[in-house]
Amino acid sequence: MFEKVLIANRGEIALRIHRACKEMGIQTVAVHSTADSDAMHVRLADEAVCIGPPAPRDSYLNIPTILSAANITRADAIHPGVGFLAENADFAQMVEEHGHVFIGPTPEHIRIMGDKIAAKEKAVEIGLPVVPGSEGGIEDEGEAIAVAKEIGFPLIIKAAAGGGGRGMKVAESEADLPEALSLCRAEAKAAFGNDAVYLERYLSHPRHIEVQILADGQGGCIHMGERDCSLQRRHQKVVEEAPSPALNTEERDQIGGVVTDALKEMGYRSAGTVEFLYQDGEFYFIEMNTRLQVEHPISEMICGLDLVREQIRVAAGAPLGFDQDDLTFFGHAIECRVTAEDPETFAPSPGRIKDYHAPGGLGVRVDSHLYSGYSIPPFYDSLVSKLVVHGANRNECLMRLRRALEEYVIGGIKTTIPLHERVISDPAFIDGAYDIHWLERFLGLKD
């Protein structure tokens, strides 16, 4: 097992990784920007190294500086967390080349799944169901029109290197296609430095269903059930729950089996999430995230498995030590992503935390790096807390979540706690009758 792990991230996820390491008897190294010198994980880590000024490109995305910190502190391994360099195949490769272990998948798998066109081709190869669409990238308008006539309208144009909801445009008809194609290419080039795009059939009322997997690269692979991540604003997840209220037991077992068989075929190692659109009883692969997910706690809550601990064990060369039949799923879990934003306008609200009181009680978990007196810097993602609640069933979970949100106090800044209270009290959410467009309609962002 590793003696020392460097955590190449910040915020709540860095604290989450630190806690898992300490419970395993592993020392931690926190790297941080000058803006994060007072962060909770920096205070708690065994060692801390400042790696640059606030701008991510000069600190959390600065590969040479992070590798130097690992060398100086003699860290055995590097955990990339979520975001920043977590799905950067070049970083993973350089970590290994410099004599450290990358706690994650192989650079090859990160590279394949990081390119949406290559990922779709790999999905077909390993037996995952895909949305009808172009077989590869679209070179020009003429090819786009020809492909569109085969798959039908409406369709969606996606950036091959896309993510986070950027680089996607919908064309309702052939007349819309040229402008949508041009806009998508331009957005993809600006956001990702790559204007390659592809086409897929646009599903009008799908749910976003993702399957959490864990594999050891030695033939062992299990799934931790599915998560429903359909409540999204501008393609950013807001509320997630597990299991999905839309699936029955047969569908749940079927998609879990398909995914684990595919990932075994692929020879995958580490944690990963295979994401699907689900509509009218059919699943369609959209992408695979080759990293830990923000919403991983709800999977942990329903099966009692510490995913970060298992990630670290697998990276150290250990086999899983259990199979699918050893997992027992129990109850229901919901996660609310609390952000430092105005709950009405979503304007950022960084600042000093004047009061902080986290809810507690049976089945309540708060993953947060906040504390009274902490100043939230304006340079990073606005996520400040994940409120995760578990109950014996969905109704109990909802009642407990309502109580927990009422207890939660984050003073001095604006947060989205009031938005979450509104969402979980709406009859459509209570009934589980929502799709990926529901939240934006609820917020008045679309008809």
N, C-alpha and C positions, 0 to 999 in steps of 0.2 A: 504494500500500500504506500501511497505517497506520504512524505513527511511534511511537505510544504506546497501549497497551491497559491498561485497568484490569480487574483480576481480582476479580470480586465473589463470592468464595468462599473456602474455607479447606482445610486438610488436603492429602491427596495429589493431589486434582484441581486445586487451585490451583497446586501445584508442577508438575504435568503441563502446564498451560496456560503457565506461565512458561517452561518449557523450550522449548516449541514457538515461543513468541514470540522468545526469544533466538536460536534457530536461524534465524529469519527476519529478524533484525536489528531487531526491534521492542523498544522500551523497555517496561518493565512497571511498573505501580503495584499494590502489594498493599494492600488494605484489611483491617483486622483489629480484633478486639475486644481488650480489655485482657488477656483470658486467652490470646490467641494472639500476644503480642508477641515471643515467642521462636520462633515457627514458622519452619520452614526456608524457605518461600517468602517470608516477610517479610524474612528475613536476605538472601536472594538478589536480591530485586526492586530495580529502580533507585530507586524511591521507595516509601515506606510511609506510610499514613495510618490512625491509630486512629479508628474510627468508633463506639465506644461500649463499654459494659460487657459482661460475658460473655453475658447472656441474648440469644438470637438475635433476639428482637423488638426489642431495643434496639441491635442492631449489624447482623448479616447480613441482617435483614429490614427494616431501617430505610431505606426508599427515599430520603427527602429527604437523609439524611446521605451515602448512597452517591453520589447525584447531585452533591452539593456537593463531594465528594472528586474526582469526575471533572472538575468545573468548575475547581476550584483547581489541579489538576495538569495541566489542559489535555489530558486523554486524548481520543484520537480515537474510541475504541470501548470497549465494556464487554463482557467475556465473563462470563456468569453461572455457568458451570460446571455442577455437578450439584446438585439439591436447592435449598433456600432459594428464590431468586427465578427459578430457571431456566425455569420454566413459568408464570410470572406475566405474563399478557398486558398488564395495566395497567403493570407495570414496563417491559416492552419498549416500550410506546407512549410512556411518559414519557422513556425514554432517547432515543428518536428526536426527541421534541418539544423536548428540551433540547440538540439539536445534536450528539449522539453517535450512533454506529452500534451497534445491538444485534447481537452476534454470535450469531445464531440465526434462527429463522423469523420470519415476519411476525406481529404481534400478532393478526391475524385467525385465522391457522392455529393459533396457540397457544390462542386462546379456544375455537375449535371443538373441537379435540381434547382440551381440558381438561375438557370436559363429556361424560361417558360416553354420554348419550343423543344429544347432537348428533353425537358422534364416530361412533356406530353408524349414524346416518342418513347422514352423509357417506360412510361406508364403503360402504353400499349404493349410494349415488349414483355413486361412482367405481369400482364393480365388485369390491369385496373381499367374500369369502364371510364370512357372519356366523353366529353361533349363533342358532338359532330362539328368539324371545323377543318381548316386548312391543314395539310400534312406538314407544312413547314412555314417559313417566313414568306410574306407577300412582297414581291419585287416592285410591282407597279399597279396603277389603277386598273389596267386591263385584266391582270391576273385576279385582282380583288373582285371585280365584277363577275368573272367566270366562276370563281369559287363561291361567291355569294349566291349565285343562281342554283348551285348544287345544294347548299345547306339551307337556303331560305332566309327570309327576313322575319323579324328583326334579328340583327346580329351585332356582336360586340367586337371591336378592334382592340387588341391588347398589345402592350409593349413586351417584347421577348424578355427584356431584363427588368420588367416592372415589379412593383410591390407597393404595399401601403395605399392601394387605391389610385395610384398615379399611373398615367399612360394607358387610360381606357376610355373609349368613346363608343356610344351606341348609334347605329344607323338603322332607322326604321324602314327605309326603302332604298332602292337603287339611287334615287335622286340625292339622298343624304350621304351616300358613300364617299364621293370624292373629297368633300370638305372634312368629314369625320376622319378619313384616312390621313389627310394632310395635317390636321390638328394633332392626331395621335402621334404621328411621326415626330412632329416638332416638340411635343411635350416629352416624349421618350428621349429624344436627343438631349434636351435641356436637363432632364432629371437624372438620366442614367449614362449619358454619353454614348448611347446606342439607339439608333432609330429603327431597328428591326421590329416588325410587328407581325401578328398573325390574326386570323379570324376564327370566331366560334359562334355557334347559335346562341342567341340571347334568350335566356329563360325568364319568363315574365314574373313568376311568383315562387322562386325557389327558397329553400332554407339553406343556411350554411352549416353543414355538418362536418366535423373533423374527428379523426380517430387518432388517439394518442398511442404511440407504440414505443417499445423499448426492446432493443436487440443487442446481442453481445458480439456479433461478427463471427461467432463460432457455431452458428446453427440455431442458437436460442433466440426466440422472438415471441413476445407477447403483446397484446393490446390491453389498454386500461379503459376500455369503453369509449363511447363517443361523447363529444361536447356539441351543444347547439350554440352557435355564435352568430345567430341571425340578426340580433339587435345591434345594428351598425349605423353610424353617422358618417357619411362620406367615406365609406369603406373601412372605417375605423371601428373596431369592436368596443361596445359600451357595457353590455351585460352578457354573461355566458352562463349556461347551465348544463349539468350532466346528471342523468342521461337526458336526451332530447325528448320533450313531450310529444314529438311528432312520430317517433318510431315505435314499432311493436317489437316484441322479443325476436321474432323470426328475422325481421330486417336488421336488427341490432347484431344478432349472431352472424348473419350472412355477410355484412360489410366488414365486421371485425375479422372474420376468417379470410376474406378476400385480401384484406390489407396485410395481415401477418404472413400469408402465403407469398404475397408479392415481395415483401421486404426480406423474407428468407431467400427468395430467388435472387434478390439483388445483393445479398451478402452484407446488409446494412449493419452498422454498429452505432450504438448510443441511442439517445432519445430522439424522437422525430414525430412529426404530425402530418398526416395525409388528409388534405382538405377536399371536400366535395360540395357540389351543389346538389340538392335533393328536391325533386319535384315529381309529383304524380307517381310515387313509389319507385322512382329510378334514381340511382346515384351517378354523378358525373365528376370525375377527377378534375380539379382545377390547379392544384399545386401541392408541393410538399415543403414543409419548413424543416430544415435540417438543424434544428436547435431546440432549446427549451422554449416553451411558449409562455407568454404573460399569464395565460389562463390555466396553467398546469395545476394549480392548487385544487380545482374542483375535481379533477381526475384522482388526485391523491386522496381527497376526502371520501370518495365513494368506494375506493378499493383498499385504503389503508397502506399504500406503498409510498415511500419517500423517493420521488423521482430523481432528485438531485443526488442523493446518496447513491442510487443505482447507477446514475451517469458516471460518477466518480469511480465506482467499483469496476464498471465495464472498461473505462479508460485505463485502469491499472492492470487490465488483462484478466480479470475474474469473469467466469461464466455467470449467467443469471442465477443459477442455483434453484430455479423454480420454473414451472411451466404454466400454461394458461389455466389448467384445471386447479392450480393451487390458489388462484385469485378468487376472492368472494366479493361480489359487488353488493353494496348496501346503501339504501336510501337515496337522497337527492341533494345536490349541492348547487348553489348559485353564487357567482362572483360579480360584484359591482366594481367597475374601475372608477375610482374617485380621482378626479383631476383638478388641478389648480386653475380653474376656468370659471367664468361667469356662467351660471346654469341657464341663462336665457340667451345671451349673445355668443357664448363660448370664447369671449376675449380672454387672453391669458391673464392670470392673476398671481404673479410671483410676489414674494414678500415675506415678512417675518411672522412666524407662528406665535401668537400671543397666548392662546389657550389650546391645550390638546388633551382630549379624553377619548380613548378608544373603547368601543363596546366590548363586552365580554360575555361570559356564561357558556353553558353547554352548546357545543356545535358552532361556536363563533370563532373565526380566525381572522386576524388583521395582519397582512403583510405590508408594512410601511416603514419608511426610514425617518418619519417625522418625529419631532419632540418639541416641547414648549421652548421657545427661544431660537429655534432653528430658522434660518433664512433660506427660502427657496430661491435658487438662482434663476435668472430669466433665460438661460442659454440652452436648456435641454427640454426633453419631452415633459409634458405637463402632468403625467401620471405621478400621484403622490401616495396613493394607497390602494390596496385591493382588499375589499371587505368580502370575505368568503364565509358562507353559512351553510351548514349541513343539517338535514332533518331526516327522520325516518321515512318521510314521503314528501311529495312536492308541496302539499298544503302546509304541513308543519314547517317546511323550509321557508315558505313565503311568510308565514306568520312570524317566524324567528327573524327573518331578514328585515321585516317592517320594524320590529322592536329594536334591532341593532342599529338601523339607520336613524331612528329617533334618538338613540343614546349618543351617537357619534358627534363629537364636538371638535371642529378644527377652526379656531378663532384667529382673526387677523388677516385672512385672505378669503376670497370667494372660492367655493368649490361646487362640484356637481352633485353633492349629496341631495339637495332639493329635487334635482331632476330624477335621480334614482327613486326617490319617494313617490314621485308622480308616476313614473313608468310602472313600478311594481304594483301600483294600486289600480291601474287601468284594467277594465274587464277583459280586454283582448289578451293582455299579458297573463292575467290570472288563469284564463282558459287555455293558454298556450297556443292561441290562434294568431300567429304572426309569421312573417317572412322577412327577407332581407330588406324589403322596402318599407316595412311597417314603422320603424322608428322615425324615419325622415318624414313620413306622412304625419305621424304623431306630433312632430316638431314644426310642421307646416313648411317643410323644405321642398316638398313635391306634392302633386295632386294625388 
